[in-house]
Amino acid sequence: MNSQNIKYLVVSPVRDEEEYLRSTIESMAAQTIRPAEWVIVNDGSTDKTGQILEEAAKKYPWILPVHRVNRGFRKSGGGVVEAFNDGYKAVALQEQDFIVKLDGDLSFEPDYFEKCFSRFEEDPLLGVGGGVVYHLENGKIQFEKNPSCHVRGATKIYRRARLEAIGGFWPAPGWDTMDEVKACMLGWKTRSFPDLELVHHRVTGAADGTWANLVKNGRADYICGYHPLFMLSKCLVRLPLKPSLLGSFALFYGYASGYFKGIPQVDDRRTIEYLRRQQINRLLGQTTIWK
């Protein structure tokens, strides 16, 4: 596989992104390796997002706008997956080597994708990869921390065969965890590239607010089938972080309320059992997918 000959499809679910979408389009247009096609799904925006997409499509023939009807509210996790699926289905021929899920509020260097694909070229078992995300806070760079095996949902690159092997995404919060867990279970590797950075102009979870975002994360952990002991440990580790105590309570509330409300979990017991074994191994200090 030569990175210069790679064909890749990008799908970007966007909603009310008029403030930052042009920056993302400019970053993509400047790439040393452009996508074969970039489907940008306007998920019911009420601002000028749709207009920006139509203007971009006239300028760049490899951009395909898809417009969805406004559902009237933000649908965390599930809405993103539904929009992604609509965009993926809009492509007539899906013969690309890679499928990319990319947010519409990112900026990145012209050689970002070329360098990412070189990492896949170096490791045939790498199934999911992508750069690390940061935002500017009071003029200082703040990285959105995550394990090296985890790629942020804002920028995920999949080998097409790997994405097909896991059957796509679970349409709910936690989709960007379960995809990687399934990949590891099937023998693939997942990895973020710490030297390849993207600017996230909107902080992850900013649209929901701190409390709602933490509750959402706890709910996503429940949906993914996190082991209760691992979840308790996660909440305890978070205690010193701001908002202290309240943040841990929000996480636990989101997780526990999933049980009380009978919210469906991932419909894949094998994957949940695999994830829970990995989490128990981590608590015991043994080797896991997180190393």
Buried (B, 14 or more C-beta within 10 A) or exposed (E): EEBEEBEBBBBBBBBBBBEBBBBBBEBBBEBEBBBBBBBBBBBBBEEBBBEBBEBBBEEBEBBBBBBBEEEEEEBBBBBBBBBBBBBBEBBEEEEBBBBBBBBBBBBBBEBBBBBBBBBBEEEEEBBBBBBBBBBEEEEEEEEBEEEEBBBBBBBBBBBBEBBEBBEEBBBBBBBBBBBBBBBBBEEBBBBBBEEBBBBBBBBBBEEBEBBBBBBBBBBBBBBBBBBEEBBBBBBEEBEEEEEEEEBBBBBBBBBBBBEEEEEEBBEBEEBBEBBBEBBBBBEEEEEBBEE
